[in-house]
Amino acid sequence: MNPRIWPILILVVGALVVLSNTFFTVDQRQQAIVLRLGEPVRVINADRSSGPGLKVKAPFVENVIKLDKRNLTLEAEKEEIIAADQERLVVDAFIRYRISNPLQYYRTLRDERTASDRIERLVNSSLRQVLGSASSNEIISGKRGELMRAAQKDVAARAASSSLGIQIIDVRIKRADLPAANQEAVYRRMKTSREQEAAQIRAIGEQQKREITAAADKEVSITLATATEEGEKIRGEGDATRTRIFAQSFGRDPGFAAFYRSMQAYETSLGNGDTTMVLSPDSAFFRYFERGPSGR
């Protein structure tokens, strides 16, 4: 290789190094902080004063830190809290935020790891305060939305007072469960409560059944008594009519009356085959077996 080429190569490499340390690009989803000897001097793409694209910085003196401009999500570690009814709950929450002031964010938090730890502590502290004033039922379902709005306002106020340079967008509870040590006891208590409720419902149903049965039996008794009374009344009227007809018939023909009474006596005494009668052959009881109805 020609020795005169080496200086040219060195100049080209040096130029490339200088250019790579001079020009940089900022994506539209990012915002950048330019540091000069470790001190922030300007922000790129944080607002309308400067946008994304190809940018220039002083080589070797200035360096660039890029931060996400989009909404960020942080999932907090599970935290055990004590509700107002002294019920222990394990709360799993997440927070959505964005970096609203990159310079303040960098001065206070420096990097994303420190920011995550600091924000997570704020969220846990806020959840303990807000959820500690509500019962477990309210946390799980009753007032969950209202409690989350209160937690969001509280976290936003804490972040502002701490000058973190972030904007709190939302705070949500993904899950609120009982600690594993308490679940079995709570389930037993819930089971006992449901069994008591079921027993009470069965008792009420049994009482209603007895009342309905008693009312039905009373109605049946009244109906039977009324029917019996009407039947006896009709039967009595029939017997009276029959007696009147017999009396009229007997008055017109006394011989027929005597014959009819004898037939009734025969039916009553001889109708049962097991009856044994000992009578004289000339007894008047059998007079109609020898003579006609007129007795002649």
C-alpha positions in Angstrom: 0.0 0.0 0.0 1.2 3.5 -0.9 2.4 5.2 2.3 0.8 8.5 1.1 -2.7 6.8 1.5 -2.4 6.5 5.3 -2.8 10.2 6.1 -5.9 10.3 3.9 -7.4 7.2 5.6 -6.7 8.8 9.0 -8.4 12.0 8.0 -11.4 10.1 6.7 -11.8 8.0 9.8 -11.4 11.1 12.0 -14.0 13.0 9.9 -16.4 10.0 10.3 -15.8 10.0 14.1 -16.4 13.7 14.3 -19.5 13.5 12.1 -20.9 10.6 14.2 -20.5 12.7 17.3 -21.9 15.8 15.7 -25.1 14.6 14.0 -27.9 12.6 15.6 -31.6 11.9 14.9 -34.6 12.2 17.2 -37.6 10.0 16.4 -41.1 11.7 16.6 -41.9 9.3 19.5 -38.9 10.5 21.5 -37.7 13.6 23.2 -34.0 14.3 23.8 -31.9 16.2 26.3 -28.5 17.5 25.2 -25.9 17.5 28.0 -22.8 19.6 28.0 -20.2 18.1 30.3 -23.1 16.4 32.3 -25.3 19.5 32.5 -28.5 19.7 30.5 -28.4 22.7 28.1 -31.5 22.1 25.8 -34.4 19.8 25.1 -35.4 18.6 21.6 -39.0 17.6 20.5 -40.5 18.3 24.0 -42.7 21.0 22.5 -43.4 22.9 19.3 -40.2 25.0 19.6 -38.2 22.1 18.2 -39.3 19.0 16.4 -37.9 15.5 15.5 -35.4 14.9 12.8 -31.6 15.3 12.2 -29.9 17.4 14.8 -26.5 18.8 15.5 -24.4 18.9 18.8 -20.9 19.8 19.7 -18.8 16.7 19.2 -17.1 15.1 22.3 -18.4 17.9 24.5 -22.1 17.2 24.3 -24.0 14.0 24.6 -27.6 13.1 24.1 -30.1 11.3 26.4 -33.3 10.1 24.7 -36.6 9.7 26.6 -39.9 8.2 25.5 -42.5 10.8 24.6 -45.4 8.3 24.6 -47.6 7.3 27.5 -45.8 4.8 29.7 -47.1 2.0 31.8 -45.7 0.9 35.1 -46.9 -2.2 36.9 -46.4 -1.8 40.7 -45.4 -4.7 42.8 -48.2 -6.5 44.8 -48.9 -4.6 48.0 -50.8 -5.8 51.1 -53.1 -3.2 52.5 -55.6 -3.1 55.4 -59.1 -1.9 54.5 -61.3 0.2 56.8 -63.0 -3.0 58.0 -59.6 -4.4 59.0 -59.7 -6.9 56.1 -56.3 -7.6 54.6 -56.1 -7.4 50.8 -53.3 -7.9 48.3 -53.6 -5.2 45.7 -52.0 -5.5 42.2 -52.1 -2.0 40.5 -50.6 -0.3 37.5 -50.1 3.4 36.5 -50.0 5.2 33.2 -47.9 8.4 32.9 -45.9 10.5 30.5 -42.8 12.6 30.8 -44.1 16.1 30.7 -40.9 18.0 31.7 -37.8 16.2 30.5 -35.3 18.5 32.2 -37.1 18.2 35.6 -37.4 14.4 35.1 -33.7 14.2 34.4 -32.6 16.4 37.3 -34.8 14.5 39.8 -34.8 10.9 38.6 -31.9 10.6 36.1 -32.9 7.3 34.6 -35.9 5.0 34.0 -35.0 2.5 36.7 -34.9 5.3 39.4 -38.1 6.7 38.0 -39.9 3.4 38.2 -38.8 2.8 41.8 -39.8 6.4 42.8 -43.2 6.3 41.1 -44.0 2.8 42.5 -43.4 4.1 46.0 -45.7 7.0 45.4 -48.4 4.7 44.0 -48.2 2.2 47.0 -48.2 5.1 49.5 -51.3 6.6 47.8 -53.1 3.3 47.6 -52.5 2.6 51.3 -54.0 6.0 52.2 -57.0 6.0 49.8 -57.9 2.3 50.1 -57.4 2.3 53.8 -60.4 4.5 54.2 -62.7 2.1 52.4 -64.1 -1.3 53.2 -63.1 -4.4 51.4 -66.4 -4.7 49.6 -66.1 -1.1 48.3 -62.6 -1.7 47.1 -63.5 -4.9 45.3 -66.7 -3.7 43.6 -68.8 -1.0 45.4 -66.8 2.2 45.0 -63.8 1.0 43.0 -64.1 3.6 40.2 -64.4 6.5 42.7 -61.5 5.2 44.7 -59.3 4.9 41.6 -60.1 8.5 40.7 -59.1 9.6 44.2 -55.9 7.6 44.0 -55.1 9.2 40.6 -55.5 12.7 42.0 -53.4 11.8 45.1 -50.5 10.3 43.0 -50.6 13.3 40.7 -50.4 15.7 43.6 -47.5 13.8 45.2 -45.6 13.7 41.8 -46.1 17.4 41.4 -44.9 18.2 44.9 -41.9 16.0 44.3 -41.0 17.8 41.0 -40.7 14.5 39.1 -41.6 16.1 35.7 -44.3 13.5 34.9 -48.0 13.7 34.2 -50.2 11.0 35.8 -52.7 9.8 33.3 -54.4 6.9 35.1 -54.1 4.6 38.2 -55.9 1.3 38.2 -56.3 -1.8 40.3 -55.9 -5.0 38.3 -56.8 -7.3 41.1 -57.6 -7.2 44.8 -57.4 -10.6 46.5 -57.3 -11.9 50.0 -53.9 -13.1 51.3 -53.5 -16.8 50.9 -53.5 -17.3 54.7 -56.9 -15.6 55.1 -58.7 -17.1 52.1 -59.7 -20.4 53.7 -61.1 -18.6 56.8 -63.0 -16.1 54.7 -64.4 -18.9 52.5 -65.6 -20.8 55.6 -67.2 -17.6 56.9 -68.9 -17.0 53.6 -70.1 -20.7 53.5 -71.5 -20.4 57.0 -73.3 -17.2 56.1 -74.8 -18.7 53.0 -75.9 -21.8 54.9 -77.6 -19.7 57.5 -79.3 -17.7 54.7 -80.4 -20.9 53.0 -81.8 -22.3 56.4 -83.7 -19.1 56.9 -85.2 -19.3 53.4 -86.1 -22.9 54.0 -87.8 -22.1 57.3 -89.8 -19.3 55.7 -90.8 -21.7 52.9 -91.8 -24.4 55.4 -93.9 -21.9 57.4 -95.6 -20.8 54.2 -96.2 -24.4 53.3 -97.9 -25.1 56.7 -100.0 -22.0 56.3 -101.1 -22.9 52.8 -101.8 -26.5 53.9 -103.8 -25.4 57.0 -105.8 -23.0 54.8 -106.5 -25.8 52.3 -107.5 -28.2 55.0 -109.8 -25.6 56.5 -111.4 -25.0 53.1 -111.8 -28.8 52.6 -113.4 -29.1 56.0 -115.8 -26.3 55.4 -116.7 -27.7 52.0 -117.3 -31.2 53.4 -119.4 -29.8 56.3 -121.5 -27.7 53.9 -121.9 -30.7 51.5 -122.8 -33.0 54.4 -125.3 -30.4 55.8 -126.9 -30.0 52.4 -126.9 -33.8 51.8 -128.6 -34.4 55.2 -131.1 -31.6 54.5 -131.9 -33.1 51.1 -132.1 -36.6 52.6 -134.4 -35.4 55.3 -136.6 -33.8 52.8 -136.7 -37.0 50.8 -137.5 -39.1 53.8 -140.3 -36.7 54.7 -141.7 -36.9 51.2 -141.4 -40.6 51.2 -143.1 -40.9 54.6 -145.9 -38.6 53.4 -146.4 -40.6 50.3 -146.4 -43.8 52.3 -148.9 -42.3 54.8 -151.2 -41.3 52.0 -150.9 -44.7 50.4 -151.4 -46.5 53.7 -154.5 -44.4 54.3 -156.1 -45.4 51.0 -155.3 -49.2 51.4 -154.6 -50.5 54.9 -154.0 -54.0 53.5 -151.3 -52.9 51.2 -149.7 -51.0 54.1 -149.6 -54.2 56.2 -148.2 -56.1 53.2 -145.5 -53.5 52.6 -144.4 -53.5 56.3 -144.2 -57.3 56.2 -142.0 -57.2 53.1 -139.7 -54.7 54.8 -139.6 -57.1 57.8 -138.8 -60.0 55.6 -136.0 -58.1 53.9 -134.5 -57.0 57.2 -134.6 -60.4 58.9 -134.0 -62.7 56.0 -131.7 -60.6 53.9 -128.6 -61.9 55.8 -128.1 -65.6 55.0 -126.5 -66.3 58.4 -129.7 -65.4 60.3 -131.5 -68.3 62.0 -135.1 -67.9 63.1 -137.2 -70.4 65.1 -140.9 -69.7 64.7 -144.2 -71.7 64.9 -145.6 -72.8 61.6 -148.8 -70.9 62.2 -147.0 -67.7 63.2 -148.5 -64.6 61.7 -145.1 -63.5 60.5 -145.4 -65.9 57.5 -149.0 -65.3 56.8 -148.2 -63.8 53.3 -146.4 -67.0 52.4 -149.8 -68.8 52.5 -152.3 -66.1 51.5 -152.4 -63.2 49.2 -151.8 -59.5 50.1 -155.4 -59.1 51.1 -155.1 -61.8 53.8 -158.1 -63.8 52.4 
